[in-house]
Each structure stands twice: as structure tokens, then as C-alpha cells.
Amino acid sequence: MTEAVIIYSIPTCGDCNHAKRYFKENEISYTEYDCETDTKYAKEVMDLTGKQIVPTILIGDKVFVGFAENLLEISELLK
């Protein structure tokens, strides 16, 4: 898997934590942007999705809003 993985999250988000745990358990490198500590990341999420919602996950040029409901597609993409 050569695609860069970026996750926009906040510390109290259960779905965000689930995604990060999944990435760690599957040894998938990712970059995390905490929207709570830096509002520029919250603005990036708004620009990407039109919403203020986490987790927002970028894999290459694909944008996923939410993790659990996108797990199958994300796992296929990261094979």
C-alpha cells in the first residue's frame, strides 16, 4: 500500500479512535490531524466535505466521512 493515509479527528471521537486502532493493528502508517487543537484542520475538513465531521479519512484522492460505515471499502483500498 503506497497511498498516504490522513485522518482528521478529535480525541473524544469513538469512531476516530476505532480507525486509528485499526490502522495501528494492521501496521498502516497514517498522519493524524487533530481538529480540536488546531482549527485549520477543522477548516480543511469543511473544505473537503462541506461538513464539520470526524473522522474524515483521506486515502490518496478518496475522501471518507466516518470509519465504521466505510470499513469494507477502506480495507479493500489498503490491501
mmCIF file of the N, C-alpha and C atoms, coordinates in Angstrom:
data_MODEL
# 
_entry.id   MODEL 
# 
loop_
_atom_site.group_PDB 
_atom_site.id 
_atom_site.type_symbol 
_atom_site.label_atom_id 
_atom_site.label_alt_id 
_atom_site.label_comp_id 
_atom_site.label_asym_id 
_atom_site.label_entity_id 
_atom_site.label_seq_id 
_atom_site.pdbx_PDB_ins_code 
_atom_site.Cartn_x 
_atom_site.Cartn_y 
_atom_site.Cartn_z 
_atom_site.occupancy 
_atom_site.B_iso_or_equiv 
_atom_site.pdbx_formal_charge 
_atom_site.auth_seq_id 
_atom_site.auth_comp_id 
_atom_site.auth_asym_id 
_atom_site.auth_atom_id 
_atom_site.pdbx_PDB_model_num 
ATOM 1   N N  . MET A 1 1  ? 0.854   -1.168 0.000  1.00 0.00 ? 1  MET A N  1 
ATOM 2   C CA . MET A 1 1  ? 0.000   0.000  0.000  1.00 0.00 ? 1  MET A CA 1 
ATOM 3   C C  . MET A 1 1  ? 0.895   1.224  0.000  1.00 0.00 ? 1  MET A C  1 
ATOM 4   N N  . THR A 1 2  ? 0.796   2.037  -1.019 1.00 0.00 ? 2  THR A N  1 
ATOM 5   C CA . THR A 1 2  ? 1.645   3.211  -1.118 1.00 0.00 ? 2  THR A CA 1 
ATOM 6   C C  . THR A 1 2  ? 0.872   4.508  -0.945 1.00 0.00 ? 2  THR A C  1 
ATOM 7   N N  . GLU A 1 3  ? -0.443  4.426  -0.860 1.00 0.00 ? 3  GLU A N  1 
ATOM 8   C CA . GLU A 1 3  ? -1.256  5.625  -0.702 1.00 0.00 ? 3  GLU A CA 1 
ATOM 9   C C  . GLU A 1 3  ? -1.038  6.219  0.687  1.00 0.00 ? 3  GLU A C  1 
ATOM 10  N N  . ALA A 1 4  ? -0.960  7.547  0.755  1.00 0.00 ? 4  ALA A N  1 
ATOM 11  C CA . ALA A 1 4  ? -0.874  8.223  2.042  1.00 0.00 ? 4  ALA A CA 1 
ATOM 12  C C  . ALA A 1 4  ? -2.238  8.171  2.717  1.00 0.00 ? 4  ALA A C  1 
ATOM 13  N N  . VAL A 1 5  ? -2.232  7.940  4.021  1.00 0.00 ? 5  VAL A N  1 
ATOM 14  C CA . VAL A 1 5  ? -3.463  7.914  4.802  1.00 0.00 ? 5  VAL A CA 1 
ATOM 15  C C  . VAL A 1 5  ? -3.419  9.078  5.780  1.00 0.00 ? 5  VAL A C  1 
ATOM 16  N N  . ILE A 1 6  ? -4.462  9.893  5.748  1.00 0.00 ? 6  ILE A N  1 
ATOM 17  C CA . ILE A 1 6  ? -4.597  11.027 6.659  1.00 0.00 ? 6  ILE A CA 1 
ATOM 18  C C  . ILE A 1 6  ? -5.937  10.882 7.361  1.00 0.00 ? 6  ILE A C  1 
ATOM 19  N N  . ILE A 1 7  ? -5.927  11.097 8.666  1.00 0.00 ? 7  ILE A N  1 
ATOM 20  C CA . ILE A 1 7  ? -7.183  11.082 9.417  1.00 0.00 ? 7  ILE A CA 1 
ATOM 21  C C  . ILE A 1 7  ? -7.313  12.393 10.182 1.00 0.00 ? 7  ILE A C  1 
ATOM 22  N N  . TYR A 1 8  ? -8.436  13.045 9.972  1.00 0.00 ? 8  TYR A N  1 
ATOM 23  C CA . TYR A 1 8  ? -8.803  14.231 10.741 1.00 0.00 ? 8  TYR A CA 1 
ATOM 24  C C  . TYR A 1 8  ? -9.669  13.716 11.885 1.00 0.00 ? 8  TYR A C  1 
ATOM 25  N N  . SER A 1 9  ? -9.317  14.080 13.113 1.00 0.00 ? 9  SER A N  1 
ATOM 26  C CA . SER A 1 9  ? -10.013 13.505 14.258 1.00 0.00 ? 9  SER A CA 1 
ATOM 27  C C  . SER A 1 9  ? -10.074 14.494 15.414 1.00 0.00 ? 9  SER A C  1 
ATOM 28  N N  . ILE A 1 10 ? -10.767 14.067 16.470 1.00 0.00 ? 10 ILE A N  1 
ATOM 29  C CA . ILE A 1 10 ? -10.698 14.726 17.769 1.00 0.00 ? 10 ILE A CA 1 
ATOM 30  C C  . ILE A 1 10 ? -10.516 13.617 18.809 1.00 0.00 ? 10 ILE A C  1 
ATOM 31  N N  . PRO A 1 11 ? -9.899  13.927 19.940 1.00 0.00 ? 11 PRO A N  1 
ATOM 32  C CA . PRO A 1 11 ? -9.580  12.881 20.918 1.00 0.00 ? 11 PRO A CA 1 
ATOM 33  C C  . PRO A 1 11 ? -10.780 12.126 21.479 1.00 0.00 ? 11 PRO A C  1 
ATOM 34  N N  . THR A 1 12 ? -11.935 12.744 21.577 1.00 0.00 ? 12 THR A N  1 
ATOM 35  C CA . THR A 1 12 ? -13.095 12.106 22.204 1.00 0.00 ? 12 THR A CA 1 
ATOM 36  C C  . THR A 1 12 ? -13.997 11.359 21.227 1.00 0.00 ? 12 THR A C  1 
ATOM 37  N N  . CYS A 1 13 ? -13.597 11.243 19.987 1.00 0.00 ? 13 CYS A N  1 
ATOM 38  C CA . CYS A 1 13 ? -14.408 10.599 18.950 1.00 0.00 ? 13 CYS A CA 1 
ATOM 39  C C  . CYS A 1 13 ? -14.154 9.091  18.943 1.00 0.00 ? 13 CYS A C  1 
ATOM 40  N N  . GLY A 1 14 ? -15.185 8.320  19.273 1.00 0.00 ? 14 GLY A N  1 
ATOM 41  C CA . GLY A 1 14 ? -15.058 6.866  19.291 1.00 0.00 ? 14 GLY A CA 1 
ATOM 42  C C  . GLY A 1 14 ? -14.724 6.272  17.931 1.00 0.00 ? 14 GLY A C  1 
ATOM 43  N N  . ASP A 1 15 ? -15.365 6.763  16.876 1.00 0.00 ? 15 ASP A N  1 
ATOM 44  C CA . ASP A 1 15 ? -15.113 6.242  15.529 1.00 0.00 ? 15 ASP A CA 1 
ATOM 45  C C  . ASP A 1 15 ? -13.689 6.588  15.085 1.00 0.00 ? 15 ASP A C  1 
ATOM 46  N N  . CYS A 1 16 ? -13.207 7.769  15.496 1.00 0.00 ? 16 CYS A N  1 
ATOM 47  C CA . CYS A 1 16 ? -11.817 8.163  15.188 1.00 0.00 ? 16 CYS A CA 1 
ATOM 48  C C  . CYS A 1 16 ? -10.846 7.189  15.850 1.00 0.00 ? 16 CYS A C  1 
ATOM 49  N N  . ASN A 1 17 ? -11.099 6.911  17.141 1.00 0.00 ? 17 ASN A N  1 
ATOM 50  C CA . ASN A 1 17 ? -10.223 6.010  17.879 1.00 0.00 ? 17 ASN A CA 1 
ATOM 51  C C  . ASN A 1 17 ? -10.266 4.600  17.311 1.00 0.00 ? 17 ASN A C  1 
ATOM 52  N N  . HIS A 1 18 ? -11.429 4.174  16.864 1.00 0.00 ? 18 HIS A N  1 
ATOM 53  C CA . HIS A 1 18 ? -11.569 2.863  16.217 1.00 0.00 ? 18 HIS A CA 1 
ATOM 54  C C  . HIS A 1 18 ? -10.706 2.813  14.948 1.00 0.00 ? 18 HIS A C  1 
ATOM 55  N N  . ALA A 1 19 ? -10.772 3.875  14.140 1.00 0.00 ? 19 ALA A N  1 
ATOM 56  C CA . ALA A 1 19 ? -9.980  3.929  12.906 1.00 0.00 ? 19 ALA A CA 1 
ATOM 57  C C  . ALA A 1 19 ? -8.487  3.886  13.203 1.00 0.00 ? 19 ALA A C  1 
ATOM 58  N N  . LYS A 1 20 ? -8.039  4.680  14.166 1.00 0.00 ? 20 LYS A N  1 
ATOM 59  C CA . LYS A 1 20 ? -6.609  4.709  14.495 1.00 0.00 ? 20 LYS A CA 1 
ATOM 60  C C  . LYS A 1 20 ? -6.145  3.361  15.029 1.00 0.00 ? 20 LYS A C  1 
ATOM 61  N N  . ARG A 1 21 ? -6.988  2.720  15.846 1.00 0.00 ? 21 ARG A N  1 
ATOM 62  C CA . ARG A 1 21 ? -6.653  1.378  16.355 1.00 0.00 ? 21 ARG A CA 1 
ATOM 63  C C  . ARG A 1 21 ? -6.548  0.382  15.193 1.00 0.00 ? 21 ARG A C  1 
ATOM 64  N N  . TYR A 1 22 ? -7.478  0.452  14.255 1.00 0.00 ? 22 TYR A N  1 
ATOM 65  C CA . TYR A 1 22 ? -7.446  -0.424 13.076 1.00 0.00 ? 22 TYR A CA 1 
ATOM 66  C C  . TYR A 1 22 ? -6.150  -0.218 12.287 1.00 0.00 ? 22 TYR A C  1 
ATOM 67  N N  . PHE A 1 23 ? -5.786  1.046  12.042 1.00 0.00 ? 23 PHE A N  1 
ATOM 68  C CA . PHE A 1 23 ? -4.560  1.333  11.291 1.00 0.00 ? 23 PHE A CA 1 
ATOM 69  C C  . PHE A 1 23 ? -3.334  0.782  12.019 1.00 0.00 ? 23 PHE A C  1 
ATOM 70  N N  . LYS A 1 24 ? -3.272  0.998  13.333 1.00 0.00 ? 24 LYS A N  1 
ATOM 71  C CA . LYS A 1 24 ? -2.121  0.506  14.112 1.00 0.00 ? 24 LYS A CA 1 
ATOM 72  C C  . LYS A 1 24 ? -2.048  -1.017 14.088 1.00 0.00 ? 24 LYS A C  1 
ATOM 73  N N  . GLU A 1 25 ? -3.183  -1.674 14.333 1.00 0.00 ? 25 GLU A N  1 
ATOM 74  C CA . GLU A 1 25 ? -3.216  -3.142 14.366 1.00 0.00 ? 25 GLU A CA 1 
ATOM 75  C C  . GLU A 1 25 ? -2.841  -3.751 13.021 1.00 0.00 ? 25 GLU A C  1 
ATOM 76  N N  . ASN A 1 26 ? -3.124  -3.039 11.938 1.00 0.00 ? 26 ASN A N  1 
ATOM 77  C CA . ASN A 1 26 ? -2.820  -3.538 10.600 1.00 0.00 ? 26 ASN A CA 1 
ATOM 78  C C  . ASN A 1 26 ? -1.550  -2.927 10.018 1.00 0.00 ? 26 ASN A C  1 
ATOM 79  N N  . GLU A 1 27 ? -0.785  -2.250 10.901 1.00 0.00 ? 27 GLU A N  1 
ATOM 80  C CA . GLU A 1 27 ? 0.507   -1.661 10.535 1.00 0.00 ? 27 GLU A CA 1 
ATOM 81  C C  . GLU A 1 27 ? 0.401   -0.754 9.314  1.00 0.00 ? 27 GLU A C  1 
ATOM 82  N N  . ILE A 1 28 ? -0.634  0.083  9.326  1.00 0.00 ? 28 ILE A N  1 
ATOM 83  C CA . ILE A 1 28 ? -0.858  1.054  8.254  1.00 0.00 ? 28 ILE A CA 1 
ATOM 84  C C  . ILE A 1 28 ? -0.417  2.419  8.774  1.00 0.00 ? 28 ILE A C  1 
ATOM 85  N N  . SER A 1 29 ? 0.566   2.995  8.125  1.00 0.00 ? 29 SER A N  1 
ATOM 86  C CA . SER A 1 29 ? 1.038   4.322  8.527  1.00 0.00 ? 29 SER A CA 1 
ATOM 87  C C  . SER A 1 29 ? -0.030  5.349  8.215  1.00 0.00 ? 29 SER A C  1 
ATOM 88  N N  . TYR A 1 30 ? -0.166  6.308  9.108  1.00 0.00 ? 30 TYR A N  1 
ATOM 89  C CA . TYR A 1 30 ? -1.128  7.373  8.866  1.00 0.00 ? 30 TYR A CA 1 
ATOM 90  C C  . TYR A 1 30 ? -0.646  8.651  9.539  1.00 0.00 ? 30 TYR A C  1 
ATOM 91  N N  . THR A 1 31 ? -1.171  9.754  9.063  1.00 0.00 ? 31 THR A N  1 
ATOM 92  C CA . THR A 1 31 ? -0.925  11.050 9.668  1.00 0.00 ? 31 THR A CA 1 
ATOM 93  C C  . THR A 1 31 ? -2.231  11.508 10.281 1.00 0.00 ? 31 THR A C  1 
ATOM 94  N N  . GLU A 1 32 ? -2.160  11.925 11.539 1.00 0.00 ? 32 GLU A N  1 
ATOM 95  C CA . GLU A 1 32 ? -3.366  12.388 12.228 1.00 0.00 ? 32 GLU A CA 1 
ATOM 96  C C  . GLU A 1 32 ? -3.339  13.903 12.367 1.00 0.00 ? 32 GLU A C  1 
ATOM 97  N N  . TYR A 1 33 ? -4.467  14.525 12.057 1.00 0.00 ? 33 TYR A N  1 
ATOM 98  C CA . TYR A 1 33 ? -4.646  15.952 12.249 1.00 0.00 ? 33 TYR A CA 1 
ATOM 99  C C  . TYR A 1 33 ? -5.773  16.142 13.262 1.00 0.00 ? 33 TYR A C  1 
ATOM 100 N N  . ASP A 1 34 ? -5.444  16.710 14.409 1.00 0.00 ? 34 ASP A N  1 
ATOM 101 C CA . ASP A 1 34 ? -6.403  16.909 15.494 1.00 0.00 ? 34 ASP A CA 1 
ATOM 102 C C  . ASP A 1 34 ? -7.142  18.227 15.288 1.00 0.00 ? 34 ASP A C  1 
ATOM 103 N N  . CYS A 1 35 ? -8.400  18.127 14.923 1.00 0.00 ? 35 CYS A N  1 
ATOM 104 C CA . CYS A 1 35 ? -9.223  19.305 14.633 1.00 0.00 ? 35 CYS A CA 1 
ATOM 105 C C  . CYS A 1 35 ? -9.559  20.101 15.891 1.00 0.00 ? 35 CYS A C  1 
ATOM 106 N N  . GLU A 1 36 ? -9.402  19.490 17.045 1.00 0.00 ? 36 GLU A N  1 
ATOM 107 C CA . GLU A 1 36 ? -9.713  20.180 18.291 1.00 0.00 ? 36 GLU A CA 1 
ATOM 108 C C  . GLU A 1 36 ? -8.581  21.115 18.711 1.00 0.00 ? 36 GLU A C  1 
ATOM 109 N N  . THR A 1 37 ? -7.352  20.714 18.468 1.00 0.00 ? 37 THR A N  1 
ATOM 110 C CA . THR A 1 37 ? -6.217  21.543 18.894 1.00 0.00 ? 37 THR A CA 1 
ATOM 111 C C  . THR A 1 37 ? -5.787  22.545 17.830 1.00 0.00 ? 37 THR A C  1 
ATOM 112 N N  . ASP A 1 38 ? -6.163  22.318 16.578 1.00 0.00 ? 38 ASP A N  1 
ATOM 113 C CA . ASP A 1 38 ? -5.792  23.258 15.520 1.00 0.00 ? 38 ASP A CA 1 
ATOM 114 C C  . ASP A 1 38 ? -6.979  23.446 14.575 1.00 0.00 ? 38 ASP A C  1 
ATOM 115 N N  . THR A 1 39 ? -7.580  24.612 14.630 1.00 0.00 ? 39 THR A N  1 
ATOM 116 C CA . THR A 1 39 ? -8.791  24.868 13.849 1.00 0.00 ? 39 THR A CA 1 
ATOM 117 C C  . THR A 1 39 ? -8.555  24.888 12.342 1.00 0.00 ? 39 THR A C  1 
ATOM 118 N N  . LYS A 1 40 ? -7.291  25.013 11.919 1.00 0.00 ? 40 LYS A N  1 
ATOM 119 C CA . LYS A 1 40 ? -7.057  24.968 10.468 1.00 0.00 ? 40 LYS A CA 1 
ATOM 120 C C  . LYS A 1 40 ? -7.431  23.593 9.917  1.00 0.00 ? 40 LYS A C  1 
ATOM 121 N N  . TYR A 1 41 ? -7.285  22.542 10.743 1.00 0.00 ? 41 TYR A N  1 
ATOM 122 C CA . TYR A 1 41 ? -7.671  21.210 10.287 1.00 0.00 ? 41 TYR A CA 1 
ATOM 123 C C  . TYR A 1 41 ? -9.194  21.086 10.189 1.00 0.00 ? 41 TYR A C  1 
ATOM 124 N N  . ALA A 1 42 ? -9.909  21.717 11.111 1.00 0.00 ? 42 ALA A N  1 
ATOM 125 C CA . ALA A 1 42 ? -11.375 21.724 11.032 1.00 0.00 ? 42 ALA A CA 1 
ATOM 126 C C  . ALA A 1 42 ? -11.824 22.421 9.752  1.00 0.00 ? 42 ALA A C  1 
ATOM 127 N N  . LYS A 1 43 ? -11.133 23.483 9.370  1.00 0.00 ? 43 LYS A N  1 
ATOM 128 C CA . LYS A 1 43 ? -11.452 24.191 8.118  1.00 0.00 ? 43 LYS A CA 1 
ATOM 129 C C  . LYS A 1 43 ? -11.162 23.294 6.912  1.00 0.00 ? 43 LYS A C  1 
ATOM 130 N N  . GLU A 1 44 ? -10.056 22.540 6.973  1.00 0.00 ? 44 GLU A N  1 
ATOM 131 C CA . GLU A 1 44 ? -9.740  21.622 5.866  1.00 0.00 ? 44 GLU A CA 1 
ATOM 132 C C  . GLU A 1 44 ? -10.843 20.577 5.709  1.00 0.00 ? 44 GLU A C  1 
ATOM 133 N N  . VAL A 1 45 ? -11.359 20.070 6.827  1.00 0.00 ? 45 VAL A N  1 
ATOM 134 C CA . VAL A 1 45 ? -12.457 19.095 6.777  1.00 0.00 ? 45 VAL A CA 1 
ATOM 135 C C  . VAL A 1 45 ? -13.680 19.740 6.124  1.00 0.00 ? 45 VAL A C  1 
ATOM 136 N N  . MET A 1 46 ? -13.987 20.959 6.506  1.00 0.00 ? 46 MET A N  1 
ATOM 137 C CA . MET A 1 46 ? -15.130 21.675 5.918  1.00 0.00 ? 46 MET A CA 1 
ATOM 138 C C  . MET A 1 46 ? -14.933 21.853 4.416  1.00 0.00 ? 46 MET A C  1 
ATOM 139 N N  . ASP A 1 47 ? -13.714 22.186 4.011  1.00 0.00 ? 47 ASP A N  1 
ATOM 140 C CA . ASP A 1 47 ? -13.422 22.356 2.583  1.00 0.00 ? 47 ASP A CA 1 
ATOM 141 C C  . ASP A 1 47 ? -13.558 21.032 1.825  1.00 0.00 ? 47 ASP A C  1 
ATOM 142 N N  . LEU A 1 48 ? -13.165 19.932 2.460  1.00 0.00 ? 48 LEU A N  1 
ATOM 143 C CA . LEU A 1 48 ? -13.215 18.618 1.814  1.00 0.00 ? 48 LEU A CA 1 
ATOM 144 C C  . LEU A 1 48 ? -14.627 18.048 1.732  1.00 0.00 ? 48 LEU A C  1 
ATOM 145 N N  . THR A 1 49 ? -15.414 18.259 2.790  1.00 0.00 ? 49 THR A N  1 
ATOM 146 C CA . THR A 1 49 ? -16.692 17.550 2.906  1.00 0.00 ? 49 THR A CA 1 
ATOM 147 C C  . THR A 1 49 ? -17.920 18.442 2.920  1.00 0.00 ? 49 THR A C  1 
ATOM 148 N N  . GLY A 1 50 ? -17.718 19.734 3.165  1.00 0.00 ? 50 GLY A N  1 
ATOM 149 C CA . GLY A 1 50 ? -18.856 20.620 3.323  1.00 0.00 ? 50 GLY A CA 1 
ATOM 150 C C  . GLY A 1 50 ? -19.489 20.505 4.698  1.00 0.00 ? 50 GLY A C  1 
ATOM 151 N N  . LYS A 1 51 ? -18.860 19.743 5.587  1.00 0.00 ? 51 LYS A N  1 
ATOM 152 C CA . LYS A 1 51 ? -19.379 19.496 6.940  1.00 0.00 ? 51 LYS A CA 1 
ATOM 153 C C  . LYS A 1 51 ? -18.228 19.598 7.935  1.00 0.00 ? 51 LYS A C  1 
ATOM 154 N N  . GLN A 1 52 ? -18.576 19.728 9.194  1.00 0.00 ? 52 GLN A N  1 
ATOM 155 C CA . GLN A 1 52 ? -17.581 19.614 10.253 1.00 0.00 ? 52 GLN A CA 1 
ATOM 156 C C  . GLN A 1 52 ? -17.821 18.263 10.904 1.00 0.00 ? 52 GLN A C  1 
ATOM 157 N N  . ILE A 1 53 ? -17.161 17.247 10.381 1.00 0.00 ? 53 ILE A N  1 
ATOM 158 C CA . ILE A 1 53 ? -17.416 15.886 10.834 1.00 0.00 ? 53 ILE A CA 1 
ATOM 159 C C  . ILE A 1 53 ? -16.113 15.102 10.880 1.00 0.00 ? 53 ILE A C  1 
ATOM 160 N N  . VAL A 1 54 ? -15.960 14.339 11.949 1.00 0.00 ? 54 VAL A N  1 
ATOM 161 C CA . VAL A 1 54 ? -14.803 13.458 12.086 1.00 0.00 ? 54 VAL A CA 1 
ATOM 162 C C  . VAL A 1 54 ? -15.306 12.063 12.418 1.00 0.00 ? 54 VAL A C  1 
ATOM 163 N N  . PRO A 1 55 ? -14.561 11.045 12.075 1.00 0.00 ? 55 PRO A N  1 
ATOM 164 C CA . PRO A 1 55 ? -13.324 11.140 11.322 1.00 0.00 ? 55 PRO A CA 1 
ATOM 165 C C  . PRO A 1 55 ? -13.588 11.417 9.846  1.00 0.00 ? 55 PRO A C  1 
ATOM 166 N N  . THR A 1 56 ? -12.730 12.207 9.291  1.00 0.00 ? 56 THR A N  1 
ATOM 167 C CA . THR A 1 56 ? -12.636 12.344 7.844  1.00 0.00 ? 56 THR A CA 1 
ATOM 168 C C  . THR A 1 56 ? -11.302 11.725 7.480  1.00 0.00 ? 56 THR A C  1 
ATOM 169 N N  . ILE A 1 57 ? -11.333 10.767 6.592  1.00 0.00 ? 57 ILE A N  1 
ATOM 170 C CA . ILE A 1 57 ? -10.137 9.996  6.242  1.00 0.00 ? 57 ILE A CA 1 
ATOM 171 C C  . ILE A 1 57 ? -9.846  10.198 4.763  1.00 0.00 ? 57 ILE A C  1 
ATOM 172 N N  . LEU A 1 58 ? -8.607  10.544 4.480  1.00 0.00 ? 58 LEU A N  1 
ATOM 173 C CA . LEU A 1 58 ? -8.143  10.677 3.094  1.00 0.00 ? 58 LEU A CA 1 
ATOM 174 C C  . LEU A 1 58 ? -7.191  9.530  2.806  1.00 0.00 ? 58 LEU A C  1 
ATOM 175 N N  . ILE A 1 59 ? -7.442  8.853  1.706  1.00 0.00 ? 59 ILE A N  1 
ATOM 176 C CA . ILE A 1 59 ? -6.529  7.811  1.224  1.00 0.00 ? 59 ILE A CA 1 
ATOM 177 C C  . ILE A 1 59 ? -6.318  8.112  -0.248 1.00 0.00 ? 59 ILE A C  1 
ATOM 178 N N  . GLY A 1 60 ? -5.131  8.626  -0.547 1.00 0.00 ? 60 GLY A N  1 
ATOM 179 C CA . GLY A 1 60 ? -4.884  9.090  -1.904 1.00 0.00 ? 60 GLY A CA 1 
ATOM 180 C C  . GLY A 1 60 ? -5.845  10.230 -2.207 1.00 0.00 ? 60 GLY A C  1 
ATOM 181 N N  . ASP A 1 61 ? -6.645  10.074 -3.265 1.00 0.00 ? 61 ASP A N  1 
ATOM 182 C CA . ASP A 1 61 ? -7.596  11.126 -3.620 1.00 0.00 ? 61 ASP A CA 1 
ATOM 183 C C  . ASP A 1 61 ? -9.022  10.807 -3.172 1.00 0.00 ? 61 ASP A C  1 
ATOM 184 N N  . LYS A 1 62 ? -9.195  9.741  -2.389 1.00 0.00 ? 62 LYS A N  1 
ATOM 185 C CA . LYS A 1 62 ? -10.527 9.362  -1.893 1.00 0.00 ? 62 LYS A CA 1 
ATOM 186 C C  . LYS A 1 62 ? -10.755 9.951  -0.506 1.00 0.00 ? 62 LYS A C  1 
ATOM 187 N N  . VAL A 1 63 ? -11.962 10.475 -0.300 1.00 0.00 ? 63 VAL A N  1 
ATOM 188 C CA . VAL A 1 63 ? -12.352 11.064 0.979  1.00 0.00 ? 63 VAL A CA 1 
ATOM 189 C C  . VAL A 1 63 ? -13.457 10.203 1.586  1.00 0.00 ? 63 VAL A C  1 
ATOM 190 N N  . PHE A 1 64 ? -13.247 9.803  2.843  1.00 0.00 ? 64 PHE A N  1 
ATOM 191 C CA . PHE A 1 64 ? -14.242 9.011  3.566  1.00 0.00 ? 64 PHE A CA 1 
ATOM 192 C C  . PHE A 1 64 ? -14.706 9.803  4.779  1.00 0.00 ? 64 PHE A C  1 
ATOM 193 N N  . VAL A 1 65 ? -16.007 9.919  4.951  1.00 0.00 ? 65 VAL A N  1 
ATOM 194 C CA . VAL A 1 65 ? -16.579 10.558 6.128  1.00 0.00 ? 65 VAL A CA 1 
ATOM 195 C C  . VAL A 1 65 ? -17.091 9.431  7.016  1.00 0.00 ? 65 VAL A C  1 
ATOM 196 N N  . GLY A 1 66 ? -16.451 9.264  8.156  1.00 0.00 ? 66 GLY A N  1 
ATOM 197 C CA . GLY A 1 66 ? -16.775 8.155  9.042  1.00 0.00 ? 66 GLY A CA 1 
ATOM 198 C C  . GLY A 1 66 ? -15.884 6.968  8.748  1.00 0.00 ? 66 GLY A C  1 
ATOM 199 N N  . PHE A 1 67 ? -15.722 6.113  9.739  1.00 0.00 ? 67 PHE A N  1 
ATOM 200 C CA . PHE A 1 67 ? -14.868 4.939  9.567  1.00 0.00 ? 67 PHE A CA 1 
ATOM 201 C C  . PHE A 1 67 ? -15.669 3.650  9.508  1.00 0.00 ? 67 PHE A C  1 
ATOM 202 N N  . ALA A 1 68 ? -16.471 3.380  10.528 1.00 0.00 ? 68 ALA A N  1 
ATOM 203 C CA . ALA A 1 68 ? -17.162 2.090  10.616 1.00 0.00 ? 68 ALA A CA 1 
ATOM 204 C C  . ALA A 1 68 ? -17.988 1.793  9.367  1.00 0.00 ? 68 ALA A C  1 
ATOM 205 N N  . GLU A 1 69 ? -18.733 2.799  8.888  1.00 0.00 ? 69 GLU A N  1 
ATOM 206 C CA . GLU A 1 69 ? -19.582 2.570  7.716  1.00 0.00 ? 69 GLU A CA 1 
ATOM 207 C C  . GLU A 1 69 ? -18.792 2.463  6.411  1.00 0.00 ? 69 GLU A C  1 
ATOM 208 N N  . ASN A 1 70 ? -17.502 2.823  6.454  1.00 0.00 ? 70 ASN A N  1 
ATOM 209 C CA . ASN A 1 70 ? -16.647 2.744  5.263  1.00 0.00 ? 70 ASN A CA 1 
ATOM 210 C C  . ASN A 1 70 ? -15.548 1.697  5.395  1.00 0.00 ? 70 ASN A C  1 
ATOM 211 N N  . LEU A 1 71 ? -15.599 0.910  6.473  1.00 0.00 ? 71 LEU A N  1 
ATOM 212 C CA . LEU A 1 71 ? -14.519 -0.038 6.763  1.00 0.00 ? 71 LEU A CA 1 
ATOM 213 C C  . LEU A 1 71 ? -14.231 -0.988 5.605  1.00 0.00 ? 71 LEU A C  1 
ATOM 214 N N  . LEU A 1 72 ? -15.248 -1.555 5.000  1.00 0.00 ? 72 LEU A N  1 
ATOM 215 C CA . LEU A 1 72 ? -15.029 -2.511 3.913  1.00 0.00 ? 72 LEU A CA 1 
ATOM 216 C C  . LEU A 1 72 ? -14.283 -1.859 2.754  1.00 0.00 ? 72 LEU A C  1 
ATOM 217 N N  . GLU A 1 73 ? -14.737 -0.691 2.324  1.00 0.00 ? 73 GLU A N  1 
ATOM 218 C CA . GLU A 1 73 ? -14.085 -0.009 1.207  1.00 0.00 ? 73 GLU A CA 1 
ATOM 219 C C  . GLU A 1 73 ? -12.667 0.435  1.575  1.00 0.00 ? 73 GLU A C  1 
ATOM 220 N N  . ILE A 1 74 ? -12.497 0.923  2.805  1.00 0.00 ? 74 ILE A N  1 
ATOM 221 C CA . ILE A 1 74 ? -11.156 1.338  3.255  1.00 0.00 ? 74 ILE A CA 1 
ATOM 222 C C  . ILE A 1 74 ? -10.209 0.154  3.302  1.00 0.00 ? 74 ILE A C  1 
ATOM 223 N N  . SER A 1 75 ? -10.662 -0.978 3.863  1.00 0.00 ? 75 SER A N  1 
ATOM 224 C CA . SER A 1 75 ? -9.787  -2.144 3.970  1.00 0.00 ? 75 SER A CA 1 
ATOM 225 C C  . SER A 1 75 ? -9.426  -2.692 2.586  1.00 0.00 ? 75 SER A C  1 
ATOM 226 N N  . GLU A 1 76 ? -10.358 -2.658 1.651  1.00 0.00 ? 76 GLU A N  1 
ATOM 227 C CA . GLU A 1 76 ? -10.064 -3.089 0.282  1.00 0.00 ? 76 GLU A CA 1 
ATOM 228 C C  . GLU A 1 76 ? -9.028  -2.177 -0.367 1.00 0.00 ? 76 GLU A C  1 
ATOM 229 N N  . LEU A 1 77 ? -9.176  -0.894 -0.158 1.00 0.00 ? 77 LEU A N  1 
ATOM 230 C CA . LEU A 1 77 ? -8.274  0.093  -0.741 1.00 0.00 ? 77 LEU A CA 1 
ATOM 231 C C  . LEU A 1 77 ? -6.855  -0.033 -0.174 1.00 0.00 ? 77 LEU A C  1 
ATOM 232 N N  . LEU A 1 78 ? -6.754  -0.458 1.081  1.00 0.00 ? 78 LEU A N  1 
ATOM 233 C CA . LEU A 1 78 ? -5.450  -0.516 1.751  1.00 0.00 ? 78 LEU A CA 1 
ATOM 234 C C  . LEU A 1 78 ? -4.755  -1.866 1.629  1.00 0.00 ? 78 LEU A C  1 
ATOM 235 N N  . LYS A 1 79 ? -5.333  -2.801 0.882  1.00 0.00 ? 79 LYS A N  1 
ATOM 236 C CA . LYS A 1 79 ? -4.700  -4.129 0.710  1.00 0.00 ? 79 LYS A CA 1 
ATOM 237 C C  . LYS A 1 79 ? -3.396  -4.021 -0.013 1.00 0.00 ? 79 LYS A C  1 
# 
